[in-house]
Amino acid sequence: MTVVPPSAGEPRRPDGPRNPGDAWVVAPSGEKYWGRFGAAGLLAFDAERGILLQHRVSWSHFGGTWGLPGGAMHEGESAIVGAVREAQEEAGVPDGSVRPRFTSVLDLDVWSYTTVIADVVRPFEPVISDPESVALEWVPVDEVDSRPLHPGFGSAWPALRALLEVRPSLVVDAANVVGSVPDGWWKDRAAAATRLSTRLDGLVMPGADLGLDGTLWFPEIALVVEGQARGISAPSPSSAGVGAGGAGTDAMAPELLPAGGVSVVRAEAAGDDAIVAEVERRSRAGQYVVAVTSDRELQDRVVRAGAAQVRSAGWLLGVLPQQL
């Protein structure tokens, strides 16, 4: 692998000092890739308008094609922060307008590219804010293939498109998970449920753990509590997703909305009935529901209610960050 700075006359990022990551990585085969520390791009998905695509200026790598706003990552920067920062620099994506749902990584050993798939939660109009774009457009999903696509994005698009409608969520049997560890939970069930909620907040999961393609996912989480645990403290807002893969080091890192997040479902009567109802509600809404309980009878019920997968309390505790 060889690192080669861009040519002196190249108009890329003309204003301000050049970042050390702005360089070409040349593989032993002679192929070159932009970004000394890898690169990342933002696939912003608006359910009404489609995908935000960038028509690349002629002097850029594979100029004249359509692809995602993105570029070279900074040293120590997370892929999510890098993708959103680049999209802000190239397309004027406003702070807080997108929420990460999953990532997909192409790892070539000498270089990697991370696609950050994010849902638009605050609609915006893109703005050409640097010389790397000829045009920026919201392109309906069914029309993306009709554009001359950047080869890298073109090869990744079929798999990414198949995952656009996948929205994973975990429905967690709090009593079963909390009760599986003898840590004194019976002394204060609400406090124990609160601790579990804190650990669940902003959970990042490898796709393989969910039985899904894609590299990392930020599932929605419903924590179903009953009895004394209904006094659980409300979860505080999380900054999850910002530091997936490592927190960004830039002082000017973009403001990102939390990924994933925990919603507390307080069972009015039997907890099992509330869990089944939540699984059924989310399944009917088209979500890919993973129910978490070790209760055999309840496992059978949530499968009938539409759960795509059922996992045990031990499985969940194994993927959660360890408590400090």
N, C-alpha and C positions, 0 to 999 in steps of 0.2 A: 504494500500500500504506500502511495506517495501523496503528500498534501501539497497542493499547488495554489498559490494565491490567484485571484482573478486578474485579468489583464488590466493595465493602468487606465485604459480608455473605456473600460466597461462601465456603463451608466448605472449599474445596480447600486441602490442605496447611496445616492450622491450627497445627501446632507448628513453632516455629523461624522464622527469617527467610525471607521469600519470595525465591526466586531471580529474577534479572533476566529469565530466559527464560520465567517464568510470566506470559505475557501473550497477548492475542489479536492475531492478524494479520488485518486486514480487507482483503480484496482490493477493487480498484476496482468489481467487480460487486456488492459488499456481502456476499459470503460471508466467514465468519470461520473461522479455523483456530487451534488452540491451540499456542502455542510460538513465541516471538519468534525463536529460532534453529532452528526446525524441531522435529520430534517424531520419536520412534522407539518401536517396540513389539516385544515378544518373542513369537515364535511358538515355544513350547517343545513339541517333538514327542517323545512317549514311544511307542515302537513297540508297547507292550502296552496303554496306556491312551488314547492319542490326543493331542488338543490341549488345552492349558490355556487355558480361556476365562474371561473376567470378565463377570459380569452387572453392568452399569453402574448406579450409583445414579441416581435420578430427576432430581436437580438438575444432573447432568453433561451435557455436550454429547451429544445423542442418548441421553439417559437411558432406561433400561429395555431397551436392546438388549444384545447379547452381542458382545464383541470381545476384543482382546488387551490384557494388561497393558502399559501404556506411558504416555508423556506427553511433556511439553516437555523438550527437550535444554538443557543448560547451555552457555554460551558456551565455545567451544574444545573441547567434549567430542565424542569420536567417537560415531558412531551405535551401535556395539556396546556401548560402555560405558554410554551413555545408556539403551539399551533394557533392559539387565540391571539397572542401578540402579533404573529405574522399576519393573521387575518385582519387585525386592526390596522396594521401598517399598510396593507395592500388593498383592503376593501372597506375600511372604516367601520368594521363591526363594533357596535357600541358595547361598553362595559355592561355586564349583567344581562345580555340579550340571549345567551345560549346556556344550556345546561348539558354537560357531558353525559352520554349514555353508555358508550363503550369505545374501546380503542382496537385498532388492528395494526399489527406491527409486521413490516417486511424487514427481516434481518438477513443481510448479505454477508455477515461476519465483519467485513471491512467497513461497512456503512449500514445504517438502518433508517427506515422511514416509518413514522407513526401517523396513521390516519386517526383523527379524533372525531368520532361521530357524535354530534351534539344536536339536541332539539332546540329550535327557536321558541323561546317562551315570551319574548317581547319583540314583535315584528319590527323590522327596520329595512331601510333602503340602503343598499351598498353604495359606497362612494369611491371612485378611483382616487386614491390618495398617494400613489407613487408611480414611477414610470414603468412598472412591470406589467401593467394591464392595458389592453386595448379596450376591453369591455368587461362588465360584470353583469350577470343576469341570473334571475331565478328561473331555473329550467325544470319543467315538470318531469317527474321521475321517468315516465314512459318515453320522454323525448331525449334523454341524456345520450342514449346510444346513437342518435342521429347526428351528433356533433363529431368533428374530428378530435378525438380525445388524446391527451398526453398518454404515451404508451404505458407508463406506470399506472396511471389512474384507470386507463382502459382495461388493463388486465385485472385490476382489483375490483372494478365496478360490479361485475355479476355477483360476486360473493357479498359485497357490501350491500347491494340492493336487496338480496335475499334476507339480510338481517335487519333491514330498516323497519320492518313491521314487528320485530321481536322485542317485546318489552317484559323482561323478567321481573318477578316480584317474589319475595319470600313472605309466607304467612307463618309466623312463629308461635308455637304453643309455649307461652312464657312459663307457665307453671311446670310443664314437663322439663324444659331446659334448665330452669333455675333449680328444680328439685333433683336434678341428676348429679349435682355436685354438693357434697356435705360441707358447705362453707358457713353454716349458721343462718341460712336463709329463713328458717322457720321463726327466728326471733323478730324479724322485720321484713315481711314479704314485699311490702311496697319498696323499701330500700333496695332489696335484692333485684326486683324488677327494674328499678331505675338504673342500677349498675349494668344490667344486661342491655338496656336501651342505649346507654352511653357507649358500650362496646360495639353495638350494632350500627350506630350512627355513622354514615359515610363508608359502609363496608365496600371494599373493592374485592372482586372475586375473579379469578381466572376463568375464562370461558369453559375450560375442561371441567371445573368443579360444578358447573351448572348444566353440563351436557350440551353446551352451545359452542359454535364457532366464534371467532373473535378472540382478542387477546385478554383484555380486562373489561369487566362489566361493573356497572354501578346500579344494582337492583333496588327497586323500591322495597320497603320492608314494612309489614304490618305486624306489630307486636300485640298479641291478644292476651289480655290480663283478666283475671277474675278474682272474686272474693276480696281479701285484704289487700291484694296487689293492685286493686283498682285505685288506690291512693298514690300511685306512681307519680313522680314529679314529671312535669311536661318537659319533653326534650328541647334543648336549646338549639338555635340555628348552628349548622355545621359548615365548615369550610371544606368539606370533603370534595375530592376531585382535583383541587388545585395542586396538590403535591403528589398525585399519583405517579410513582416512579421517582419521587424525590422532589422536595419543594424547590420552586424556582428561586434563584438567587438575585434576580433583578430587582432593584428598588422600585422600578416602574412596571412591575408585573401587572397584567390586566386583572380587573375585578371579575371573578367568576362566580356564578350561582352554584350553590351546593349541588353535588351529584347524589343521587340516591336519596337517603333520608329515612327516618322512622316515623310512622304514624302509629299512635297507640289506640287500640280498639278495646274499649272497656265492656266486658260481657255483662249484660244486665241480669242474666240467669246463668245457665250452664255454660262453662267455658268451651266445651267441645262443640256445642251448637253454634256458638259465635264463630269458632274457627271454620266450621263447615260453611257457614253463611258467607264469611269473608272470602274463602276460596271460590265459592260459587259466583260471588259478585265479580271478582277479578277475572275469573275465567270467562264469564259472559262478556266482559269488556275487552276480551282479546288478549289478555296478558298471559305470559308463560309463567304459571304459578308453581313454585316449589314450596310444598308444605313441610314444616319442620316439627316432628313429634316422634317420640318412640312408643307411643300408645298404639298397640296393634289394632284395636277396634277403631280408633280414630283414623289410623292410616287407611283402613278400608273405606271409611266414610269420605275422606277427602279425595280419594281417587274417584269415587262415584260422583263427587261434586265437581270434578274437572281438573284436579291437580295434574300437571304434566309430570311432576316427580314428587316423591316423598323421601325425605331424608331424616335421619335420627338426630336426637339432641347431641349425641357425641360427635356427629359429623359437623354440626354447626360450631360447637365449642372448639373443634380442631382447626377451623378456618378463621376464627375470630382472633383479633390481636390480643396478646396476653395482657392481663391487667398489671398495672404498675403497683 
